[in-house]
């Protein structure tokens, strides 16, 4: 379905535009700014809040919180937030379109047709995550009729964009078909991106004798490098703060 070239690694996730470190594959460790649709690491968002607080202490005056990237004032109400989102959607911002699709999909009463519409628009603008979501919809026949040809098309586009899920899940399908070598090659590429599920699959394959000890060790090292690249003291401080607030 896809080639095994591991170029454009992490292309679907990218780097935080503030600290320029790779963003985590875990979405809860990132924040999309509704004003400009930039995806920032929680470390930079937390750092900005601390800086604003310190400035208030020094100046003895309240400073309105703003976006760390574009400096637009943070919306105070849901109405203001929706207004900013509407502006990004009207600008055909692929990240905003993708976010809106996820919101439609994750509602209590799931709106598959609405999610499909927004993911399709985002994919048309080259968004790899949107292509991946569409491939899953065509695979499961969720909101659309099952269509293997369209599933493969969107999966390939997502893979070209660097989405690790398009390496892991085809690997599972190849494994179920008995194509263990192809499955392992998919999982190694996804694991190199820092994709945890592929590490689990490779360990299971190793136990079955389908992965050598050297291959597993090398992939584990690459996975660790990818994960460590997303860490920083500021991001760790943000995680600690989040845990303390729970």
Secondary structure, 3 states (H helix, E strand, C coil): CCCCCCCCCCCCCCECCCCCCECCCCHHHEEECCCCCCEEEHHHHHHHHHHHHHHHHHHCCCCCCECCCCCCECCCCHHHHHHHHHHHHHCCCHHHHHHHHHHHHCCCCCCHHHHHHHHHHHHHCCCHHHHHHHHHHHHHCCCCCCCHHHHHHHHHHHHHCCCCHHHHHHHHHHHHCCCHHHHHHHHHHHHHCCCHHHHHHHHHHHHCCCCCHHHHHHHHHHHHHHHHCCCCHHHHHHHHHHHHHC
